[in-house]
Amino acid sequence: MIEKKYIEMEGIFSGSRVVNIYLPNDYHQRRKKYPVLYMFDGHNLFFDEEAAFGKSWGMKEYLENNDVQLIVVGIQCSFEGNERMSEYCPYDLENYYGEFIKGKGNEYLEWMINVIKPMIDSEYRTKTDRKNTLIGGSSMGGLMAAYAGIKYSDVFSKCACLSSSFELCYDKFMEDVISSQPRKGTKFYMDIGSTELENEYRRVEYTSYMLEICHKLQSKGCNCYPRLIPGGEHNEASWEKQVPVFMEYLL
């Protein structure tokens, strides 16, 4: 089942957000506690009618049909101008159109950790330790999930990073990877689709970014599963097909 909460943003953020919370089939029949997966772009996860482009990840069906013992918290992004990219990037940068983007990603993660996680832990039966706290997303959300794994591995131990937008800030991100000390054993699932980019050189370049990041993380004692997906695209229909793969790896 899915429960909804409406959260008012504060500080440098604006507006209110919908938080979709998936509860396992047996949540109300048992007294057990569950791991929690926090995900970006929460409106795209469960229902086609709520998804930005009319197609969701189909996670509700996957979780129910496979009786996955996991709470999933999907937080809606901002739809105001470039705010999604601003919230989902830890660095100041220019976007694909040359527009300046003020990076609020680190503050956004601190909001998730200091506001959203305590709320979920207080209102639901959760396993609160890092071993049972996961984070995931795609595109800019994938970048944020990876950043959370290197900067906040004391909170998140498992990260699903699909089609991550490393190309926008590869040098800065790699600097953070090199200087960071993520906890050993932190798990990263990373992928990129073979048809996400029409230009062959860029496909190779972006795949190289992902592999170099995985290599550096593994040298620090992390566990990484990098994948190049034949025919994979940069959309929800493609990411839906990867749900069973990253779930099996992370769990």
GUBAGU-998325 format. One record per residue (C-alpha): x, y, z. Coordinates in nm, 4 decimals, always signed. Example, Ala and Ser with C-alpha at 12.3 -4.5 7.8 and 13.67 -1.06 7.14 Angstrom:
REM GUBAGU-998325
+----------+----------+----------+
!        u !        v !        w !
+----------+----------+----------+
!  +1.2300 !  -0.4500 !  +0.7800 !
!  +1.3670 !  -0.1060 !  +0.7140 !
+----------+----------+----------+
This chain:
REM GUBAGU-998325
+----------+----------+----------+
!        u !        v !        w !
+----------+----------+----------+
!  +0.0000 !  +0.0000 !  +0.0000 !
!  +0.1004 !  +0.3623 !  -0.0541 !
!  +0.0556 !  +0.6367 !  +0.2038 !
!  +0.0997 !  +1.0046 !  +0.1201 !
!  +0.2340 !  +1.2891 !  +0.3283 !
!  +0.2612 !  +1.6564 !  +0.2396 !
!  +0.5756 !  +1.8320 !  +0.3585 !
!  +0.6340 !  +2.2078 !  +0.3671 !
!  +0.9870 !  +2.2970 !  +0.2668 !
!  +1.1877 !  +2.5494 !  +0.4696 !
!  +1.5047 !  +2.7533 !  +0.4486 !
!  +1.6618 !  +2.7726 !  +0.1025 !
!  +1.3903 !  +2.5471 !  -0.0429 !
!  +1.0437 !  +2.6486 !  -0.1526 !
!  +0.6968 !  +2.5011 !  -0.1786 !
!  +0.5455 !  +2.1809 !  -0.0464 !
!  +0.6230 !  +1.8252 !  -0.1536 !
!  +0.4341 !  +1.5013 !  -0.1717 !
!  +0.6081 !  +1.2059 !  -0.0073 !
!  +0.4889 !  +0.8638 !  -0.1267 !
!  +0.5521 !  +0.5888 !  +0.1281 !
!  +0.5266 !  +0.2249 !  +0.0221 !
!  +0.4513 !  -0.0191 !  +0.3043 !
!  +0.5011 !  -0.3970 !  +0.2593 !
!  +0.2057 !  -0.6303 !  +0.2179 !
!  +0.2201 !  -0.7513 !  +0.5764 !
!  +0.2970 !  -0.4193 !  +0.7448 !
!  -0.0332 !  -0.3974 !  +0.9339 !
!  -0.0466 !  -0.7692 !  +1.0174 !
!  +0.2916 !  -0.7927 !  +1.1858 !
!  +0.4972 !  -0.5992 !  +1.4383 !
!  +0.8344 !  -0.6409 !  +1.2714 !
!  +1.0597 !  -0.3564 !  +1.1638 !
!  +1.1703 !  -0.2928 !  +0.8055 !
!  +1.4664 !  -0.1469 !  +0.6165 !
!  +1.3994 !  +0.1818 !  +0.4356 !
!  +1.4909 !  +0.2908 !  +0.0832 !
!  +1.4781 !  +0.6698 !  +0.0278 !
!  +1.4364 !  +0.7712 !  -0.3354 !
!  +1.4465 !  +1.0914 !  -0.5378 !
!  +1.1737 !  +1.1878 !  -0.7887 !
!  +0.9176 !  +1.0073 !  -0.5765 !
!  +0.6302 !  +1.1011 !  -0.8101 !
!  +0.7825 !  +0.8759 !  -1.0799 !
!  +0.8042 !  +0.5552 !  -0.8776 !
!  +0.4599 !  +0.4052 !  -0.8251 !
!  +0.1799 !  +0.5430 !  -1.0468 !
!  +0.1810 !  +0.6233 !  -1.4182 !
!  -0.0770 !  +0.8979 !  -1.3663 !
!  +0.1591 !  +1.0827 !  -1.1278 !
!  +0.4776 !  +1.0346 !  -1.3306 !
!  +0.6216 !  +1.3378 !  -1.5076 !
!  +0.6176 !  +1.1674 !  -1.8485 !
!  +0.3238 !  +0.9324 !  -1.7983 !
!  +0.5274 !  +0.6221 !  -1.7139 !
!  +0.6398 !  +0.5182 !  -1.3657 !
!  +0.9032 !  +0.2725 !  -1.2468 !
!  +0.6247 !  +0.0258 !  -1.1598 !
!  +0.7814 !  -0.0261 !  -0.8188 !
!  +0.4544 !  -0.0878 !  -0.6377 !
!  +0.3807 !  -0.3940 !  -0.8520 !
!  +0.7353 !  -0.5246 !  -0.8217 !
!  +0.7467 !  -0.4855 !  -0.4441 !
!  +0.4022 !  -0.6378 !  -0.3929 !
!  +0.4430 !  -0.9264 !  -0.6368 !
!  +0.7773 !  -1.0232 !  -0.4862 !
!  +0.6786 !  -0.9542 !  -0.1245 !
!  +0.9856 !  -0.7363 !  -0.0743 !
!  +1.0272 !  -0.6592 !  +0.2953 !
!  +1.1160 !  -0.2945 !  +0.2491 !
!  +0.9635 !  +0.0484 !  +0.3108 !
!  +1.0218 !  +0.2857 !  +0.0180 !
!  +1.0032 !  +0.6622 !  +0.0715 !
!  +0.9739 !  +0.8564 !  -0.2543 !
!  +1.0137 !  +1.2339 !  -0.2230 !
!  +0.8687 !  +1.4502 !  -0.4989 !
!  +1.1069 !  +1.6949 !  -0.6644 !
!  +1.0458 !  +2.0656 !  -0.7225 !
!  +0.8779 !  +2.1543 !  -1.0519 !
!  +0.9740 !  +2.5227 !  -1.0403 !
!  +1.2143 !  +2.6247 !  -1.3170 !
!  +1.5592 !  +2.4732 !  -1.2606 !
!  +1.4956 !  +2.3937 !  -0.8929 !
!  +1.5049 !  +2.0162 !  -0.9432 !
!  +1.8563 !  +2.0355 !  -1.0848 !
!  +1.9582 !  +2.2811 !  -0.8136 !
!  +1.8317 !  +2.0532 !  -0.5360 !
!  +1.9768 !  +1.7427 !  -0.6983 !
!  +2.3313 !  +1.8710 !  -0.7438 !
!  +2.5914 !  +1.9341 !  -0.4704 !
!  +2.7911 !  +2.1772 !  -0.6871 !
!  +2.7468 !  +2.5101 !  -0.8619 !
!  +2.7565 !  +2.4444 !  -1.2362 !
!  +2.6115 !  +2.5222 !  -1.5780 !
!  +2.3342 !  +2.2985 !  -1.7047 !
!  +2.3075 !  +2.1542 !  -2.0548 !
!  +2.1818 !  +2.4923 !  -2.1829 !
!  +2.4593 !  +2.7014 !  -2.0301 !
!  +2.2428 !  +2.8317 !  -1.7445 !
!  +2.3985 !  +2.8797 !  -1.4010 !
!  +2.2711 !  +2.6345 !  -1.1408 !
!  +2.3194 !  +2.6960 !  -0.7699 !
!  +2.3981 !  +2.3588 !  -0.6164 !
!  +2.1838 !  +2.2864 !  -0.3097 !
!  +2.2339 !  +1.9100 !  -0.3087 !
!  +2.4310 !  +1.8890 !  +0.0128 !
!  +2.1706 !  +2.0966 !  +0.1977 !
!  +1.8962 !  +1.8822 !  +0.0461 !
!  +2.0586 !  +1.5641 !  +0.1772 !
!  +2.0941 !  +1.7184 !  +0.5207 !
!  +1.7208 !  +1.8009 !  +0.5073 !
!  +1.6473 !  +1.4377 !  +0.4184 !
!  +1.8664 !  +1.3139 !  +0.7032 !
!  +1.7566 !  +1.5641 !  +0.9682 !
!  +1.3870 !  +1.6062 !  +0.8801 !
!  +1.2537 !  +1.3272 !  +0.6588 !
!  +1.4374 !  +1.0298 !  +0.8107 !
!  +1.3481 !  +1.1170 !  +1.1737 !
!  +0.9854 !  +1.1637 !  +1.0678 !
!  +0.9744 !  +0.8248 !  +0.8964 !
!  +1.1540 !  +0.6530 !  +1.1857 !
!  +0.9119 !  +0.8020 !  +1.4393 !
!  +0.5903 !  +0.7242 !  +1.2493 !
!  +0.6726 !  +0.3831 !  +1.1009 !
!  +0.8380 !  +0.0640 !  +1.2212 !
!  +1.1802 !  +0.1016 !  +1.0676 !
!  +1.5261 !  -0.0385 !  +1.1175 !
!  +1.7084 !  +0.2877 !  +1.1730 !
!  +2.0752 !  +0.1817 !  +1.1457 !
!  +2.2897 !  +0.2452 !  +0.8370 !
!  +2.2874 !  -0.1231 !  +0.7411 !
!  +1.9142 !  -0.0939 !  +0.6792 !
!  +1.9049 !  +0.2556 !  +0.5280 !
!  +1.9277 !  +0.2751 !  +0.1486 !
!  +1.9097 !  +0.5580 !  -0.1048 !
!  +1.8421 !  +0.5614 !  -0.4783 !
!  +1.7561 !  +0.7645 !  -0.7843 !
!  +1.8085 !  +0.8149 !  -1.1548 !
!  +1.9764 !  +1.0841 !  -1.3643 !
!  +2.0376 !  +1.3763 !  -1.1235 !
!  +1.8825 !  +1.1587 !  -0.8530 !
!  +2.1410 !  +0.8922 !  -0.9325 !
!  +2.4160 !  +1.1503 !  -0.8893 !
!  +2.2690 !  +1.2428 !  -0.5516 !
!  +2.2462 !  +0.8797 !  -0.4406 !
!  +2.6138 !  +0.8318 !  -0.5242 !
!  +2.7061 !  +1.1556 !  -0.3441 !
!  +2.5122 !  +1.0409 !  -0.0385 !
!  +2.7118 !  +0.7192 !  -0.0384 !
!  +3.0472 !  +0.8960 !  -0.0283 !
!  +2.9551 !  +1.1883 !  +0.2002 !
!  +2.6973 !  +1.0318 !  +0.4309 !
!  +2.7929 !  +0.6649 !  +0.4475 !
!  +2.7384 !  +0.6852 !  +0.8224 !
!  +2.3665 !  +0.7082 !  +0.7334 !
!  +2.3331 !  +0.5232 !  +0.4002 !
!  +2.5007 !  +0.1886 !  +0.3375 !
!  +2.3472 !  +0.0964 !  -0.0003 !
!  +2.3042 !  +0.3210 !  -0.3051 !
!  +2.1147 !  +0.2660 !  -0.6320 !
!  +2.2571 !  +0.5081 !  -0.8887 !
!  +2.0824 !  +0.4686 !  -1.2254 !
!  +2.1916 !  +0.6676 !  -1.5321 !
!  +2.3694 !  +0.9106 !  -1.3010 !
!  +2.4516 !  +1.2546 !  -1.4437 !
!  +2.8218 !  +1.2373 !  -1.3607 !
!  +2.9079 !  +1.4166 !  -1.6855 !
!  +2.7848 !  +1.7492 !  -1.5492 !
!  +3.0344 !  +1.7553 !  -1.2629 !
!  +3.2725 !  +1.4624 !  -1.3095 !
!  +3.5902 !  +1.6440 !  -1.2001 !
!  +3.4291 !  +1.7845 !  -0.8838 !
!  +3.2630 !  +1.4561 !  -0.8003 !
!  +3.5852 !  +1.2607 !  -0.8473 !
!  +3.7665 !  +1.5075 !  -0.6203 !
!  +3.5092 !  +1.4300 !  -0.3522 !
!  +3.5450 !  +1.0562 !  -0.4102 !
!  +3.9226 !  +1.0809 !  -0.3740 !
!  +3.9071 !  +1.2933 !  -0.0575 !
!  +3.6202 !  +1.1037 !  +0.1050 !
!  +3.6383 !  +0.8154 !  +0.3492 !
!  +3.3182 !  +0.6189 !  +0.2943 !
!  +3.2677 !  +0.3291 !  +0.5288 !
!  +3.4067 !  +0.0035 !  +0.3996 !
!  +3.1452 !  -0.2256 !  +0.2557 !
!  +2.9179 !  +0.0579 !  +0.1362 !
!  +2.7433 !  -0.0782 !  -0.1734 !
!  +2.6917 !  +0.1104 !  -0.4998 !
!  +2.4845 !  -0.0124 !  -0.7930 !
!  +2.5604 !  +0.2018 !  -1.1016 !
!  +2.4430 !  +0.1686 !  -1.4608 !
!  +2.4150 !  +0.3459 !  -1.7931 !
!  +2.2068 !  +0.2506 !  -2.0977 !
!  +2.3774 !  +0.1903 !  -2.4314 !
!  +2.1289 !  +0.4119 !  -2.6187 !
!  +2.1054 !  +0.6987 !  -2.3699 !
!  +2.3288 !  +0.9073 !  -2.5943 !
!  +2.3279 !  +0.9180 !  -2.9741 !
!  +2.6936 !  +1.0178 !  -2.9991 !
!  +2.9199 !  +0.7120 !  -2.9699 !
!  +3.2120 !  +0.9102 !  -2.8274 !
!  +2.9930 !  +1.0477 !  -2.5474 !
!  +2.8595 !  +0.6996 !  -2.4694 !
!  +3.2132 !  +0.5736 !  -2.4219 !
!  +3.3118 !  +0.8851 !  -2.2264 !
!  +3.0165 !  +0.8618 !  -1.9853 !
!  +3.0661 !  +0.4896 !  -1.9364 !
!  +3.4298 !  +0.5620 !  -1.8564 !
!  +3.3213 !  +0.8134 !  -1.5899 !
!  +3.1085 !  +0.5493 !  -1.4206 !
!  +3.3814 !  +0.2852 !  -1.4325 !
!  +3.6486 !  +0.5204 !  -1.2993 !
!  +3.4252 !  +0.6203 !  -1.0087 !
!  +3.3536 !  +0.2547 !  -0.9307 !
!  +3.7244 !  +0.1705 !  -0.9475 !
!  +3.8153 !  +0.4490 !  -0.7054 !
!  +3.5349 !  +0.3535 !  -0.4655 !
!  +3.6440 !  -0.0102 !  -0.4704 !
!  +3.9987 !  +0.0968 !  -0.3865 !
!  +3.8510 !  +0.2533 !  -0.0713 !
!  +3.6846 !  -0.0702 !  +0.0340 !
!  +3.3388 !  -0.0108 !  -0.1137 !
!  +3.1478 !  -0.2682 !  -0.3188 !
!  +3.0372 !  -0.1631 !  -0.6671 !
!  +2.8262 !  -0.3227 !  -0.9369 !
!  +2.8673 !  -0.1247 !  -1.2638 !
!  +2.6445 !  -0.2201 !  -1.5596 !
!  +2.6216 !  -0.1171 !  -1.9235 !
!  +2.2673 !  -0.2037 !  -2.0314 !
!  +2.2276 !  -0.3020 !  -2.3986 !
!  +1.9420 !  -0.0985 !  -2.5407 !
!  +1.8957 !  +0.0904 !  -2.2134 !
!  +1.7430 !  +0.4372 !  -2.2436 !
!  +1.7245 !  +0.7439 !  -2.0209 !
!  +1.3644 !  +0.7035 !  -1.9095 !
!  +1.1379 !  +0.5415 !  -1.6520 !
!  +1.0454 !  +0.2463 !  -1.8726 !
!  +1.4125 !  +0.1488 !  -1.8923 !
!  +1.4765 !  +0.2091 !  -1.5214 !
!  +1.1768 !  -0.0098 !  -1.4348 !
!  +1.3582 !  -0.3048 !  -1.5928 !
!  +1.6571 !  -0.2486 !  -1.3629 !
!  +1.4563 !  -0.2556 !  -1.0391 !
!  +1.4883 !  -0.6343 !  -0.9880 !
!  +1.8625 !  -0.6153 !  -1.0577 !
!  +1.9570 !  -0.3433 !  -0.8120 !
!  +1.7131 !  -0.4742 !  -0.5505 !
!  +1.8729 !  -0.8177 !  -0.5609 !
!  +2.2229 !  -0.6714 !  -0.5408 !
!  +2.1571 !  -0.4240 !  -0.2609 !
!  +1.9366 !  -0.6477 !  -0.0488 !
+----------+----------+----------+
